[in-house]
């Protein structure tokens, strides 16, 4: 008789088979779910990590470029290529930097970071991707793993140049890719282990296998869920977390790999942040840090109805230190100045409570934030202390340097309601302090804004005036008092503004002399006057043209050599080109100008002292320097008839005779003045009574007329 299985057995077998089929289906579903989950998780992690890395690198690069734009604003504006080159050279050590260019509003490259700047003047569009906007606008563009950025350089809210740079982040993305491959390998190994565990459990006991499979799957995938969750939180900006799982398995190693990658990104972020918020020369906080701090202070003071002060500090004549002693000593002087200012600020904290904060804005500009003051006098006392801290000379490399500063002060909320307004008005007040003699402080007054605006318009417009030929020279003839013949002329700078018309020299020349453009203007005047002189000499052999040299240019050896080379290039005879220097400016730069004057004398250039009698009138420098003549200031000539200047003029003539040098009387306006000065022994004269200043064509015509009437 055929044996039959019992119902219980059949049911057990059926249930077992059904359980096996269900478990098998579940196993297949779990297996497929695991594969899908791992694939999607890998892709999500890769996208998240790539996105956060790209966003972080882009943010850090933008921060770095904007900080560089702010720190080089003054140097780019003044076209101080040496300072720009130094900054770009330091930045060039950044291993991810492909290129960096500084270009002006015309799209022409000003600096490419190299020593000899071979790309100077080339269009920026020839060296950057076409997708990157290279006007004076902010822009960014990713090309694969290369980031191209464009950052504006602004002065007084207006962009006048830009910096564009390219960064190669291939190594960073390769590192992410390498870490991700490690993650995928670890996850795949884990997946195989889970599959084996589920299959073994199924063969031992179906019900336990099904429950165990679910438990094991959930248990073993939990670390991956933890890492995914933390990756998402990190991508959203949370920084107070770790990827370490403290496990000896693949997930533990994956967590360790992610933690190392996180630390590397944080270190890179900290380094870029330090470069963005700390001045590299003085280690003080920089402009960007101060602007953020000022905004925080304004927000806090607005809610508490508090008052604070900002002191804008600019070193006086610091450029002369750089020009004469070099940028290395200039940087060392900045470090020593920052130490004294910091000591003064700390002492102010001990005396007045809340900590004052010092930052360097760039160049020779510093700023102090007084977070809580009772009255404007508190800010004034701090300014006096800062001025006094710089009074003792600085000993650098065995040489003493004296430097002072001008300070502009603004008070919140009286002088502004925004951080940019407070800082701008402090800058305006500082310019006012400089205009009133330097080495002092000034509180902001609303009327200062218009004065500084005009001051800046002239500074910014002079470069355009040179390029577009808005400048020209008038020549005031110089006559022999004895013969009445024209023997020379003085070149006088004129500026015909395209909107404001003819500007008074008294209005723009003092501003130019205080700016970095004095060298460019002096070169233009010397070149134009020398070439006009060349044409005059073809008409009259014995004729001289005098050009005025400001005190600011006296210590510049490059200017001295330029004039000497210009004379030699045009083959001008000796004693046909003259230099006029005011008495006051020569005394102020006596040590540095002595070698310059002797070099000009050796080159056959005459030296005349202009406005003589209005300054020191020291016999010592007249005797030690090779001077060819004195120009008696017109104030003495005007008082000759009705005033009391005759004895003074007699003394000047006697002094010139004793030194065997010539004399010129300026400002002769009447025949009587002319006759009196001639009788007193003055050799040459000029003034409206003899001839008014005129253009070169009119001067040539006047000379031709003289030649025609000469016997």
Order of alpha helices (4+ residues) and beta strands (2+ residues): alpha-alpha-alpha-beta-beta-beta-beta-beta-alpha-alpha-alpha-alpha-beta-alpha-alpha-beta-beta-alpha-beta-beta-beta-alpha-beta-alpha-beta-beta-beta-alpha-alpha-beta-alpha-beta-alpha-alpha-beta-alpha-beta-alpha-alpha-beta-alpha-beta-alpha
